[in-house]
């Protein structure tokens, strides 16, 4: 995957001004072919490729911080190794950065690609995207209101490096660690509160690979466990940033509900192999804690959540059968 990510970047270098880009890779103690991939690309990239290797896996947060620490450029694009840059994407990002000399960063649109179905391209739900035509922000509350959901995805964030470094120093290890699986969110939040000049790039420039099992498989409960952990993480981070009863917090959580806790997603999740009664109960409790203030959650998600996982499939089949028999007017 790293090789594909690097090739998606390297292939665009001939169209860019010399020296405008450096590629910084922090290897988190990998046991795969990472080092050989980096050596191969290093033969062509020379000093444009900057690398570091931890001798053992230090976790996501130290690896992310190290990658930015390696950089010398004015801005850092926080690209994950599972993803790729769309053709022409780097030029689009550079043009967006040139629009405002005081810009703190960018949030980028993405295409979702499933390796199992490479011809199918999915865009994020338009309900979680900024209004059409909106690109520029100078108010922190507006940035959070319209981009908070989109900023949790690390590969679509570009940030001014010196402001990132200042935020890291201000937050300290404990403040950053509070982000758990999203350590960049407290940092971006600090950057935006200090210097709320941000842009949304509506043209998709990142190819996000979905259908990957590596992240989900790190949790014993599979997708259900993953959903509980990342939903709780987001809720905790945003409560700390916005206040748990604020309209901003509820709006951000509503966006997450649209993506990860709507009925179709929950029905899919509860029918996966490995789902248990214990996971059913823990998922129910977790999502009530996170979404209790959303009327749509009670009306649409709760009917799926309260069903034991073994009954979800038969009940949905029965509902479909009844609908099929109802005459259409």
Helices and strands as residue ranges (DSSP letters): H 2-10, G 13-15, E 23-28, H 34-45, G 46-48, E 49-54, H 60-70, E 75-77, E 84-85, H 89-97, E 105-114, E 117-123, G 126-128, E 136-137, H 140-151, G 154-156, E 157-160, H 161-177, G 180-182, H 183-194, E 198-210, G 216-218, H 222-242, H 247-260, H 263-270, H 277-291, H 295-296, I 297-301, H 302-305, H 309-325
